[in-house]
Amino acid sequence: MGFTKAFAVALAALGGGIGIGLLGAKAAEATGRNPGAATPILVISIILAALIEGIFILSAFAVPFN
């Protein structure tokens, strides 16, 4: 069968989910270590989560299904 396009999109979704999960875990860890920096950490986390989701959306639409 081989490597299908749907499988590529599924891998991109899995990678995005894992990436956002790791981002949330590390943001919580950083906030626990330095509570005074919670606002900048939150801002950076939101921006990075949006970029991770954007990469998945681009990969989902870049793969044409025939």
C-alpha positions as CSV (number, residue, x, y, z in Angstrom):
1,M,0.0,0.0,0.0
2,G,2.6,2.5,1.0
3,F,2.5,6.0,2.4
4,T,-0.9,7.5,1.7
5,K,-1.8,11.2,1.8
6,A,-4.3,10.7,4.5
7,F,-1.6,9.0,6.6
8,A,0.6,12.1,6.1
9,V,-2.1,14.4,7.4
10,A,-2.7,12.1,10.3
11,L,1.0,12.2,11.2
12,A,0.9,16.0,11.0
13,A,-2.1,16.1,13.3
14,L,-0.4,13.7,15.8
15,G,2.8,15.9,15.7
16,G,0.7,19.0,16.3
17,G,-1.0,17.5,19.3
18,I,2.2,16.3,20.8
19,G,3.8,19.6,20.2
20,I,1.0,21.6,21.9
21,G,1.0,19.1,24.8
22,L,4.7,19.5,25.3
23,L,4.4,23.3,25.0
24,G,1.7,23.3,27.7
25,A,3.7,21.1,30.0
26,K,6.8,23.2,29.7
27,A,4.9,26.4,30.1
28,A,3.3,25.1,33.4
29,E,6.8,24.0,34.5
30,A,8.2,27.4,33.8
31,T,5.4,29.2,35.5
32,G,5.9,27.0,38.6
33,R,9.6,27.9,38.7
34,N,9.0,31.6,38.2
35,P,5.5,32.8,39.0
36,G,6.4,36.4,38.3
37,A,6.9,35.6,34.6
38,A,3.5,34.0,34.2
39,T,2.2,36.7,31.8
40,P,5.1,36.6,29.3
41,I,5.1,32.8,29.4
42,L,1.4,32.8,28.7
43,V,1.8,35.2,25.7
44,I,4.6,33.2,24.2
45,S,2.7,29.9,24.7
46,I,-0.4,31.2,23.0
47,I,1.7,32.5,20.0
48,L,3.5,29.2,19.7
49,A,0.3,27.1,20.0
50,A,-1.2,29.2,17.1
51,L,1.9,28.6,15.0
52,I,1.9,24.9,15.7
53,E,-1.8,24.7,14.7
54,G,-1.1,26.8,11.6
55,I,1.6,24.4,10.5
56,F,-0.9,21.6,10.8
57,I,-3.6,23.5,8.9
58,L,-1.1,24.3,6.1
59,S,-0.1,20.7,5.9
60,A,-3.7,19.5,5.8
61,F,-4.6,21.7,2.9
62,A,-1.3,21.3,1.1
63,V,-1.9,17.6,0.6
64,P,-4.5,17.1,-2.2
65,F,-6.8,14.1,-2.0
66,N,-7.5,12.3,-5.2
